[in-house]
């Protein structure tokens, strides 16, 4: 890296953040692959430190979480423990949490698809928030324990479960659910708290995953450009997310996600990103602080400190309450009708519990002995 000029490094960086592999960037810039690999590793690690310093104390109303598949080391699920480290080769999953309103990537974690990966993502997300959000995930059960541990029961948490008619490419699914061919089933479930199911969706994070595959060559499907070492893979993920947060303006927005979330006040250029990332020192990672629970829009009463709000949850899918019936004016009372003795009712054989009265005759005492005194 010290042998490369700033102009050369900017050309290499521009090639990396625009979906090119190391070999392609090497052909474009006439820089050796090993040099590009070392530069990409340094940039990714610097971007992770920069993200830890900038992204904290967020006020996100809606947070979506999801995981994305990738390869590292070799393209196989079953590795040989005698030859390979299972934690470094094979399948790797990128866990991500995104703010839906600003499209800012709050936190990410690269690891296996297990409880440790879900715990790492939720813990990092919790440490960067200042306001209790509404969380939405897919149907993966690994999220529940982690969200309960770091956010508690008061968090509005919902799941959006999708069942596709073709099974998403899974063999045997379409045959098992042949009655649902051509129909996509989407189910929303309340897990904790009182989330707004009308706004419970994972669209933002799924769209972010699509952008990752487009802009990061290591995440392309059916490719040989996947990472061969786990540190380089994590560095490429960090570089892609930080570049999108600070430098890229989404098509339907007029500012970067970092500007929309209040992290920065301007659009970063590649030169600023490179200088700040390479010069960023190792600092303390954010730690969890007490969360402010926002007041619901509906009628609510505050609970003891730190326990949130007691509010009315609408029923019927959020439909408005029916309008009250118009009040009719009172009418004049009718003339009194002289009371007449009711006609005796005909016996119908139906027992009337309200008409029953105790008998008026004297009770009969049963004797345990006969007239002769014998039992």
VENSULCOR-V944972 format. One record per residue. RES is the residue in one letter. D_CENTER is the distance of its C-alpha to the mean C-alpha in whole Angstrom. Layout:
# VENSULCOR-V944972
res->{RES,RES}
d_center->{D_CENTER,D_CENTER}
This chain:
# VENSULCOR-V944972
res->{X,X,X,X,X,X,X,X,X,X,X,X,X,X,X,X,X,X,X,X,X,X,X,X,X,X,X,X,X,X,X,X,X,X,X,X,X,X,X,X,X,X,X,X,X,X,X,X,X,X,X,X,X,X,X,X,X,X,X,X,X,X,X,X,X,X,X,X,X,X,X,X,X,X,X,X,X,X,X,X,X,X,X,X,X,X,X,X,X,X,X,X,X,X,X,X,X,X,X,X,X,X,X,X,X,X,X,X,X,X,X,X,X,X,X,X,X,X,X,X,X,X,X,X,X,X,X,X,X,X,X,X,X,X,X,X,X,X,X,X,X,X,X,X,X,X,X,X,X,X,X,X,X,X,X,X,X,X,X,X,X,X,X,X,X,X,X,X,X,X,X,X,X,X,X,X,X,X,X,X,X,X,X,X,X,X,X,X,X,X,X,X,X,X,X,X,X,X,X,X,X,X,X,X,X,X,X,X,X,X,X,X,X,X,X,X,X,X,X,X,X,X,X,X,X,X,X,X,X,X,X,X,X,X,X,X,X,X,X,X,X,X,X,X,X,X,X,X,X,X,X,X,X,X,X,X,X,X,X,X,X,X,X,X,X,X,X,X,X,X,X,X,X,X,X,X,X,X,X,X,X,X,X,X,X,X,X,X,X,X,X,X,X,X,X,X,X,X,X,X,X,X,X,X,X,X,X,X,X,X,X,X,X,X,X,X,X,X,X,X,X,X,X,X,X,X,X,X,X,X,X,X,X,X,X,X,X,X,X,X,X,X,X,X,X,X,X,X,X,X,X,X,X,X,X,X,X,X,X,X,X,X,X,X,X,X,X,X,X,X,X,X,X,X,X}
d_center->{39,42,44,42,43,40,41,40,37,35,36,35,32,31,32,29,26,27,27,30,31,33,36,36,35,38,40,39,40,43,41,41,38,38,38,35,33,34,34,30,30,31,29,25,26,27,24,22,25,24,21,21,24,22,18,18,19,16,16,12,12,8,6,3,4,7,10,14,17,20,24,26,29,30,29,29,27,29,31,34,34,37,37,33,31,28,25,27,27,26,22,20,16,14,11,9,7,8,10,10,13,15,13,14,12,12,12,13,15,17,18,18,16,16,16,17,15,11,13,14,11,10,13,14,11,12,16,15,14,17,15,13,10,8,4,3,3,7,10,10,12,12,9,10,13,12,10,13,15,14,13,15,15,15,11,10,7,7,7,9,11,14,17,20,23,24,22,20,24,24,27,28,25,27,30,29,27,30,30,27,28,27,24,20,19,15,14,12,12,12,11,12,14,14,11,13,12,14,11,8,8,7,10,10,9,11,14,13,14,17,18,18,20,22,23,23,26,25,22,24,24,28,29,31,30,27,27,30,29,26,27,27,24,22,24,24,20,20,23,21,18,20,23,20,19,23,25,23,23,21,23,22,22,25,24,22,18,20,22,20,18,21,21,25,27,28,28,28,31,31,34,32,29,31,34,31,29,32,34,30,31,30,28,26,22,21,20,18,20,20,17,19,17,18,21,19,21,23,26,25,27,26,25,27,26,22,21,20,21,23,22,23,20,22,23,23,20,21,24,27,29,33,35,38,41,44,47,50,53,55,58,62,62,64,68,68,69,72,71,72,72,70,71,71,68,69,68,65,64,61,60,60,58,58,62,63,65,67,71,74,76,77,75,77,77,76,79,78,82,85,88,90,87,86,82}
